[in-house]
Amino acid sequence: MDTPPATAVAHRICPVCEACCGLELQLQGERIVSIRGHAGDRFSGGYLCPKGVALKDLHEDPDRLRAPLVRRGGRFVEVGWDEAFREIEARLVPLRERHGRDALGLVIGNPTVHKTGLMLYVPRLVRAAGTHNVFTASTLDQMPKQLASGLMYGHWLTIAVPDIERCEHLLVLGANPATSNGSMWTVPDFRGKARAMQARGGRLVVGDPRRSETAALADEHLPIHPGADVHFLLGLVHTLFDEGLVRLGRLAPHVAGLEALQAAVQPYAAERVSARCGIAAEAIRRQARLLATAPRAAVYGRIGTCTQAYGTLANWLVDVLNVLTGHLDEPGGAMFPKAAVFAANTLGAPGRGRGIVTGRYRSRVSGAPEVLGEFPMGCLAEEIETPGEGQVRALITVAGNPVLSAPNGPRLAAALEQLEFMVSVDLYLNETTRHADVILPGRSPLEDPHYDVAFAQLSHRNHARYSPAVLPAAPDHPPEWQVLLRLVAILRGEGAGADLRALDDRLFAEDLQRLPPEQAGAVMRLLAHREGPERLLDFGLRSGPHGDGFGRRPDGLTLDKVMAAAPAGIDLGPLQPRVPEVLRTPSGCIELAPAMLLEDLARVEADLAQPVPELVLVGRRQVRSNNSWMHNLPVLAKGPYRCTLLVHPDDARRLGLRDGAPARIEANGRAIEAPVEVSEEMRPGVVSLPHGWGHGLPGTRMAVAAERPGANLNALLDEAARDPLSGTAVLSGVPVRLTAAG
């Protein structure tokens, strides 16, 4: 009888959501026995949610692709990696030669930010493609926050996050961090931190049309009407000016546009905006006073404030409130993290910079302005469908499923069928990749090393943490950074058989061109023993704000030091004030009144003259289901059916709906059906359906998800409805008609 393999312990940073919790895995050989929180992790301290446990199911999922697929005779067949790349070269290169670079489109999905190799090598793919037709999940998610922050502070990722461990009053709008553990705010165990704030006398206030998990924790719940965050926020800002509550404190010398801001908000008294946002005028004024008088307070807005018609305005006003109450860049307020690596606001001369620009070019069909180098995802279908110069004829998708996550997925699916060629880098044969000609699978997250490139720039506390690979990958399965690098070689004309190490060296040398030649040469020699993401990480850490400066600061960070500190990681301390050092605006000031935002207030004024819609639809976040691919993992899929339509009892009675019975939801000439869940959680006049469902389409290979396909709320939505400033799709507060089905 064979002796079973010995049990071993391994550690890994969870790559599933933005909380980035430390995991402890029990292994028996290469078999995962269990996953739990790592109590010794310096950042998450042992916290774990069900998504971390689901990594076992993801790693073992029989539906997860292990080899490339190529479409042959109308069906997918497994092929070797060399054959897959030869197919791509043979078909993509001539197409670009015939039709130009803009004939290729790129779609980058949300999971990209959770994998180090993708995060660091997608920019190389974008540069090699040289196309204007870039579309990412940012315009289905957080672009308004990035645009507002860029306009105010000078960089797209200079984003203020609540310093919750020292906060005494937290106002949360359009967010459910008790479920998400933060979004654009990395804060594992929000629930525990919120309770600790309350235990020391602090106060949590939540504005949400649903009494969410976070609202249930709160000291006060404000059932705001969807899409009216901007009106509520304008009422708060107006009150601060009207009642003499503005306190800039030490930021006063670093603020520009105060008078212009005061004039712009003058028409929006609490009494005037009250009916639109559904909050009593005195309640609005009281919230403004509480913020202004709290010793340490912060306002935090997230996806509900982003995926609406006034997304950029709402996110601007969130930060305006933090500034005007004296709580921006102060302990216990909204503060700026100082990430150890890749934080652009730690590079170059501090306190002044070029700022940001948008609209450097426009989309071919709708004329949508470029924002952060991309077009709105809602423009993708029309760019494929519409003939003419620059028509998208080929597509590369990376870790994305826009057929489910973008508005009007049926139109997009039909458009994808019109492409001449499509390549997908993805773990699954899903609702989007089923249209591809070649699918290149990524590895299991447990087979790759990991460093949180993006989320350290959004963390409630500064840290540096690295995870080695936990399990070995198949010998012939390249890491995703090499998959992307092979695509880069093809797009650069170097061929599918290019020497990847030599190409990687050349690309890194190009990165170093901003340095003096002798310094660049020295860096190349010092890091010659590394390649790929690890070389970029080591360079970023050593040249970053906590780094050793390549020997100039011996106590500073290097990748070797961060690796040696695994699995616990290195705690770099609480957030510290960073103004004016963090600013990169041309004026060197916090810009309170950017012209494009003041001009956009005209839409708010027009909106106030319109009646409030009778019934609107919003999404909702669920701890076991925040991305479509998670629906194929048994540990998350089990339990109660989750794709239900929450309806307030008054609306259910008025519309003749019964708990558990199906309802027909109509908008924009399209309809879906979902079972009703009658719930006092909802504000009357608002219904809620979770995002990311609608599985089981022909040609997919996700068996668990297909058992409970759910209804795709995004199929109802208008792809042309978006925040005009950021290009972000309107996914929330959409008027609908609701009837009993059948």
N, C-alpha and C positions, 0 to 999 in steps of 0.2 A: 504493500500500500504506500502510495507516494506521500511524503511529508508535505503538508500545506506550507506555502510561503510564509515567512515571518511577517508580522504586522509592523508597519512603519508609520511615522507621522510626517506629513508634509504641510506646507503653508502656502497660501495663495491670496492675493488681493482679489476680491470678487469683481468680475468685469461686467456684471449684468446691469447695474444701475449706477446712478451718480454718487451713491453713498460710499462706495469703494471700501467696504468692510474687509477686515482681515479674516481669512478662513483657516480652519485647521482640519485637515483631511486625514482620516485613518485609511491606510492602504494595506492590502494584502497582495503582494506582488504588484501587478498592474491593475488590480481590481480595487475600486473605491468601495470601502465598507461604510463610511459615514462622513458627513460634513457638518461641522459646527463652527460657531464663532471662536476666533482666536483671542483668548483673554489677555495675552501679552502684547497684542497689537497696540502701538503707541498712539494710534489715531482713533480706531473704532472700539477698542477696549472690550472685545468679546461680543459686541452686538451682532445680530444676524437676523435677517428676514427670510421668508420662504424661498425667495429667488436664489439666494446663495446655495441652499440645499439642492436646488434644481440643476446645478452644474453637473451632478452625477447623471441625471437623466439626459442632459444635453450631450455629454461625452459618450454615453452608451446608446443614444438614439439610433435605431436602425435606419431611420429615414434620413439622417444626416449624411450628406454626400462625402465619399472618401476618395473618389477618382473623378477626373474630368469627364463631362458628358458632351458629346457632339451630336447634333441632329443629322440623322441619316435616313432618307426616305420617309420623312415625317415623324420619326420617333428618335428618342435619345438612346445612344449607345455609349458604353464606357470605352475610353481610349487612354493611352498613355499621355503623359505631360508633353512630351516632344511633339506628338501628333496633334494635340490640341493647339499648341502654339503655332505649328506650321499652318493649321487651318486658319487661324486668326491672321497670320501674315499674308497668306495667299488671297484672302478676301478683303481685308481691311485696307491694306496698303494701296491696291489699285483703285478702290473706291475713293479714298482721300485724294489720290492723284487726279482723278477725273473731276471731282466736285469741290475740292478745296477743304481746308481744315474745319470750317464751320459745318461741314456735312456730318461731322462726328459730334454727338452729344455725350455728356457725362452726367450720370446720376449717382450721387453719393448719399448713402443712407445713414441713419442714426447710429447703428452699431459700430460704425467706423471709429467713433471717439472712444470706444471701450477696448480697442485693440491697438497696442503700441505700434506694431508694424504698419497697420493701415493708416493710423493717424500721422505717422512721419513720412510715409511714402505716397499717400494720395496727392499731396502737393506736387511731388515730382511727376506723377501721372498727369495732373492738370497742366503743368508747364509743358510737358512733352506734347500733349494733345494740341495746345495752342488754339483752342476753340473758344468762341464767345458763349457757346451753348453749354453752360454748366448749370446744373440744377441740384440742390441739396435739400435735405430734410430741414435745414434752418428756416426755410420759408413755410414750413408746416409747424413751426415750433417757436424758436427764441429770437429770430432776427430783429423784432422790434426792440428788445432789450439791448441787443448789441448796437443797433443804430442809435438809439437814444444815448447810450453810454458813450459811443464814439463822438457824437456831436457835443456832449457836455464836457468830456474829459480828454478827448483826443485820440483814443484807441478803442477798437472794437471789443477788446477783452478787458478793459478797465471797468470791471463790474463790481459794484459795492454789494456786500452780503452782510446780513445781520450777525453781529458779534453776540450770539445768543447766550454764551456762558457768562456774560456780564450785563446782559440786557435786563431792563425792568419793565418795559412796555413794548409789546410787539404787535403791530397791525399787519395781518396777512390778508392779501387780496388775490382771488383767483388761483389759489394754490392749496394743495393738500399734502403738506410735508409729513404728516403722520403716516401717510401711505407711501409717499415717494422718497422719504428721508432727504428731502431737498431736491430742487431742480434748478440749475444755474446757481446752486448753493449746496455744497457738499457737506452734509450734516448728519452722519449716522446717528440713529436713535434720537430723532427729533422729539419723539413723545417723551422720553426720559429727560431730555434737556428742557423741554417746555414745562414739565412738572417741577423740575428743580427751580426754574425761574419763578413759578408761582409760589413754591415753598418759601422762597426768600422775599415774598411780598410783591412779585412782579405780576403783570397782567397780560393776557393773550386775548386779542380781539380778531375775529375772522369775518371777512366779508365774502359771502358765497351764496349763490341761489339755492344751494343744498346744504343741509346740516351734515356736512362731511365728517369723516373721522377726526379731522383737525378741528372743525367747528364744535364737535362734541366735547373736545378737551377745553374749549375756550371759556373764558370768563364772560364773554359777550359774543353773540352771533348776530351779524348784520345781513339779513337775507336780500342782498342787492339784486337788482334786475340785471340779467345778462347783457353784456355789451354797453352797460352804463357806468363802468368803472371810471371813465374819463369825466363824466358829469359829477360823480361823487368826489373825485380827486380835485376837480376844479372848485367845488364847494368848500373843500377843506382849505385849499390854498387861498381862496378869497377870504375866508374867515380869518386866517392868520394875518392878512393885511388889514382887514376891516376892524379887527379887535386889537391891533397893535401887538401881536404875538410873535412877530418875526424876530429871531435872535440868531444872527450869523456867527457870533462868537469869534473865535480866532480865524475863521474862514473869510471874514469880511474883506481883507486885502486881496483875497484870491478869487473873488466872485465878480463876474461881469454880467450885465443885463438885468439887474434887479428892477430898475425903474420900468424897463420895457415889459418885463414879466408882470409887474403890478398893473400896468395899464391893460395888458392883454386879458387878465383874469377878471377885470372889473365887472364885466356883464354877468358873471356866473356866481351870484350870491346863492347861499344854501337854499334860500326860499324859492329861487327860480329853478334849480336843478333837482329839487326834491322829488317831484312827481316822476321825472324820467328815471331816476335811479332807484326809486322805491324806498328811500330812506327819509324819515322825517327831517325837516330842516334843523330842528333843535338837536336831533341826534348827530347830524353832520357837524354842527358847531361844537357840540360837546366832544366829539372825537378830535377835532382840531385842538381844543383846549387841553385835552389829556396828553396829546403828543407834545404840545409846546411846553407843558409844565413838568413832564416826566423827566427825572434826572438823566436817565439813560434809555433811549427809545429808538426804534427803527421801524420803517415801513418796508414790507417785502411783497412784491407782486410777481406772479409767475404765469403759467400757460394760459389761464383764463384771461389775463390782461394782455396777452400777446396775440392769441388766435382770434382776433375780433377786428372790426372795421377801424377801431381807433387804437390799435396796438402800440404804435410808436408814441403817440400822445400820452397814453396811460402810463407807459414805462418812464417817460420823461417826467411826468408829474409825481411818480413815486419818489424819484431822486430829488426833485425839487422840494418835496415835503421834508425829506431828510436834511437838505441844506438849510431851509428856512427855519427849521426848529433847532438848529445847532447840533444835530445828531449825526451828520455825515463826518466820517473820518475821526470819530471819537470813540473811545472804549465804551462798549455797551450799545453802540449805535450801528450804523451801516458803514463797514470798513472795507478796505481794499487788501486782499491777500497779497503776499509777496512770494510767489512760487519760486522754487529752487531752480527751475529750468523752463526755458521757452516762454517766459513772460516778457513780451515786447516792451511793456511799460517799465521794465528795469534796465533796458538797454539804451544806449545813446545819452545825449545830454539831458539831464533831468529838468522838469519844470516847464518845458516848451518844446513844441514839435510841429509837424506838418498838419496834424489833425487828419480828418478823414474827408473823402469826397464820395459822392454817388453819381450815377447817371453818366459815367464816362462813355457809355454806349447804350443802345436800347435794343430790345428784342425786335425781331424782324416783323412779326405779325401784329402784336398788340402795342408795340412801342413802350413796353415796360422798362423802366430804368434799371440798369445794373446796380446791384447793391452788394458790396463785399465780393465782387468778381463773379456774381451769379445772377441768373434770372429766376423769377418765381416758378415754383414747381407747377403751378396752375397753367403755365404757358407751354409746357412740354408737348401736350397732345397737338396743339395747333401748329407748333414748329415742325412736327413730323408730317402732319396732314397737308400743309399748304405748300404747293409747288413754288419753285423759284430759286434764285441764287441764295445759298445759305440754308436751304431746307435740310433738316436733320434726316439723314438717310441711314446712319449707323449709330449705335448706342453702346456705351459701356456702363453697366451698373455695378456699384460696389456696395454690398451689404444693405440693399434697400428693397422695399416692397411697396412702391408708390401706387400700385393698382388697388391696394387696400388703404394706404395711409394718405393718399392725396384726394382732393375733391374730384367727383365724377370719374371714379375708377373705370366704369364700363367704357367711357369714351377713350380713356388712356389705353386700356387693353386693346381696343380695336385699332388704335393708332400704332401700337407696338407691332401688331401683325403686318403693318404696311412697311416696316423697316426692311432694308436690303440686307442688313447684318446686325446682329446683337450679341454682345458678350456680357456675361454676368459673373462676378466674383461673389460667391455666396455659399452658405452652408446647406441650403435647401433648394429643392425644386418647388417653388412656391407660386403664388398668383402672378408674380411679375416674371420670375426667371423662366417660367414655362414657355415664354415667348422667345427665349434666347436661342441662338444657334450653337453657342459654346458656353458651358458653365464650368468655371474653375473653382473648386471648393476650397475654402479655408480650413485650417486645422481646428481641432477642438481647442478652446481657450486654455485648457490644462496642459496642452502640449507646447505652449509658447511662454517665454518670459514676459513680464509685464511691468510697466511703470505708467502711472496715470498722468498722461501728458496734459490733458485739458482740465481735469477736475481739481488738480492741485492749485490751479489758478482761480478756483471758485470755492475753496475750502474755508470752513469757519475757523480753522487753525492751521498754521503753516507746518508742513511736514515734508519728508522725502522718504519714499518707500518703494522697494523693488521686490519682485517675486521671480525666482527662477522657474523654469518649466517644472511641472509636477510629474508628468508622465511622458515617456518617449513617443515621438511621432513615427509614423511609418517611414522607413528609410528613403523612399522615393517621393514623399510628400513635402514639397518645399514650403517654407513659411510664407505668409502672405506678402511680406515685403519683397521677397524674391519673385513672387507671382506678378506683383505690380511692376517690379523692375524689368521683368521680361517684356511686359507690355510697353514700358518706356522704351526699351531697346527697339521694339518693332516700330513704334511711332517716330522715333528719331532716325529711322532708316538704317539701323545697325543690324537688323535681322534677328529672327527668333533664336539663332544659335550664338548670339553675342556672348562675350566673356563678361559675366555679371560682376565679378570682382573688379575688373578693370573699369567697367562702367560706373560702379559704385564709387570707386576712387575719383573718377573724373567729376561726378556730380558733387562729391564732397569738396573737391578742390574749387568748383564753381561757387559753392557756399562760402568759401573762405576768401573770395576775391575782394571783399570789403576791407580785409586786413592788409597791412603792409606786406609786400612779398616775402620778406625774410621771416616775419611772424607767421604767415600762412604756411611757409615751408616747415617751420619748427613744429607747428601744430600737427601737420601731416605726419611728421616723423614720430612725434610723441604718441599718436593714436594709430600708428600703423598696425598694431597688434589687434585692432578691433575692426569690425565691419558692420554695415547695416545700422539698425536702430541703436545698437549698443555704442557704436562710434558717435552717433549724433547725440545720444544721451550723455556720454562722457564729456563731449565738447560743450554741450549746453550747461551741464552741472558745473564744470570747471570755470566757465566764463560767466556764470550767472551770479546773482547777488549774494549767494551764500557759498560760492565756489572758492577753490584754492588759487584761481587766477594762473593756472599752470606753474605753480610753485611760488608765486608772489605772496600768497596767504596760506602758509603751511597748514593752518588749522581748518581751512575751508573744505568744502565737499568735493569729492571725486566719485566716479561710479564705483570704484573699488570700495570706498568707504560706505557708500549706500548699500552695496551688495553685502558687505561684511556685517551691516546692521540688520540684515534680514534674519528672521521674519518680522521682528518687532518694528523696524523702521526708525527713523530719526525724527524726533519732535523738535521743530524749529520755533516753537513758542506761539503765544497768542498774537493776534493781529495788532499791528502798531500803526499810529497815524502816518500817512504818507503824502499829504498835501503840503507843499506844492510839488514835491519830488515826482509823484506819480503822473502829473499832468503832461499831455503832449499836444495841447491846442496851440494854434499860432499865437494867441494872445498870452499864453501861459496862465490863463484863468479858467475857472469853472464857468462854462457858458450856460447861463440860466435861460436865455431867450434866443435859441437858434432860429434864424429866419424861417426855415422851412416848417418848423413846428408852429410858430405863431401864425403863419399863413394857413396851416391846416386846421386851425380853430374855426375857420369859416364852415367847415363840414359839421362841426359840433353845433354851431349856431343854427344851421339849417335843420339839423336833427331835432332840436328842441321844439320846432314847429310841427313835427310829425307825431301822430298818435303812437302810443306804445303798442307793439304787436300783442295780439290776444294770447298767442301760445308760441313759445320758442323752445328750441332744442339745444341742449348742451351735452358735451361728453362727460366722462368721469374717469378718474384714476382708480385702479384697483391694485392692491399689493401683489396679487398673483398674475397680473395680466397687463403689463405696461407696454408690451411690444407684440406684434402679430406672431413672431416665431415662438414665443413662450407658450402659445396654445398647443404646441406639440409635445410638451413635457408633462408626463403623467402626474408628477407630484404637484404641479401647479394646476393641471386641468381637472383634477378630481374635486369632489365636493359639489356644492350647490351650483346650479346653472347660473352663469354670471352675466350673460349678454341679455339683460332684462331692461325694459323701459320703466324707469321710475316715474310714477304719476301721483300727484297729490290727490287725496281722497275727494276733495271738492271737484277737481277736474274729472276724475274718474266718474263721479255721479253725473256731472253735467254732460259728459260725452258718451255715457252708457258703456263704460269699460269695466271689466271684471278682473279681479286679481287672478293671475295665471293664464288668462285667456289672451289670444293674440290680438294685437292692434295693428292697424295699417297706418303708416307714417308717410305723408306726402309732402314734397317740396320740389320746386323747379321742374314740375312735370314728370317726376320719377317717384317711385314708392318702394318701401320695404316693409317687412312685417317683423314684429318682435313681441315676446310675451310681456304682459303688463305686470309690474310689481307695484301695487298701491302702497305709497309710503308718505308718512308725515314729514320725512326729511326734506321733501321738495317744497320750494316756494310755489304757491298757486300760479298757474300760467306758465310754468317751466317744467319740461320733461327732460329726462337724462338717459342717454344710451352710451355705453362705453365704446371706446375707439379701438380699432385694430381687428375687428371681426369680419366675417364674410368669407369663410374658408370653403373648401370642398369644390372649387371650380374645376372643370375638366382639365386634365393634364398635370395636376399637382401631385406631390408625393409627400403628404403630411397626414398620416393616417389618424393620429390622435385628434388633431385639429378638425379633421373632416367628420369625426363622430359628433361634434358639437359645433357646427360651422358658425352659428350666430348670424347677426345682421350687420351689414356694413353701413354705418351711418354716413360715411363719407361719400357713398354712392349717391346720396340725395343732394349733395352740396354743389354750388355753382363755382366752377373753376375760375371764373372771371371775377368773383367777389373776393377782394383782398384789400388790405391796408395799402393805400397808394404809395406811401413813403417807403415801407420796407418790402413790399411785395408779398407779405405773409397772407396765407389763405385765411378766410373767415370760416372757422370751424365751430364757432360757438355763438349762441344767441340768434340762431337762424329761425325765421318764422316757418312753422309747419302746420299742416292740417292732420288731425288725428281722428280716426274712426275705428269702431270695432271691426275686426276682420272676419270674413267668412259669413 
